[in-house]
Amino acid sequence: EGGTKVRLGALGFKNVYNRCEDFYARIADGTTPEYDVLLTNPPYSQDHITKLLRFCDEQSKPWVILVPNYVYAKNYYTEMFDAKDRKS
């Protein structure tokens, strides 16, 4: 099911979910798989990054997203996480 699963497995991560499916459809119908950490490299086009960041922000689980460094300077990113910091 992909090189990512093999490489993460070799590092000791034995329960890796890596399937070719519509993640946004799984979010919409409430069927996202159970996970401990979300690790993803989303497409940079359209609104993929903002949709994914919104999903991650709504969860109470850790996440790692590989995105270009310009994302951290975007208004949607700073507004989302600055607001979260102010609530703490």
N, C-alpha and C positions, 0 to 999 in steps of 0.2 A: 504494500500500500504506500510505496514511496520511500525515497531515500531519507527523508526527515525522520520517519518512524524508525528506520533501521539505525540511523546515527544516534537518535535520542535513546533508543533501546540499548545501544552499546555503552552509553554513558550511565545506564542504570535505571532509566525511565521505562518501565516495562508496560505501563498502561497508557499508550499514546493513541489518541483518536485523530486520525488523519484521513479523511474521506473527501472525495470530490462531490460536494453537494452544495446547495444554496443555503448558506449560513443565515442570510436574512429571512428566508422562508422558515427556517427552524426557529428563529427568534419570534417571528410573527405568530407561529402556531404553538409556541411554548414547548417545543421539543428539543431544545438544545441539550446536548449530552452533559451528564455530570462531569465536572472537572475540578481539579485543584488549582491549576494555573492555566490561563489562556495565553498561548504563544502564537502569534500570527504575523504575516507579512501581507497586508492588504494591498489591493490595487490603489494607486495614487490618483486615479482619475475620478471624475464626478464627485459624489459625496461619500465615497466609501470610508474615508478616514473619519469624518465627522460622525457617521452612523455607528461605526465601530467604537469610537471613543465614548459616544453616548451609552452604548450597551455596556461597556466596561465600567463606566462611572456609576451605572445603576446596580452593578453587582457588588457583592461584598467579598470578592475574591481577587487575588493578585492577577496581574496581566502584564504581558510584555508584547509591545507592538513595534515592529521594525518599520520606521518611517523616515523620510528625509529630514534633515535638521531644520528646514524652513518651517515645518509644522509647529515647532515649539514657539515660533514667533507669531503665528496666526492668531487673530482675535478669538476665534472659536476655542482654541486651546487655552489661551491665557485666561479668558473669561470663565471657562469651565473649571479650571483648577485653581484660579485665584479665589473664586467664589467658595469653592470647597475649603480652601485654607482658612477663609474668614469664618466659616462655620465651626471650625475646630476649636 
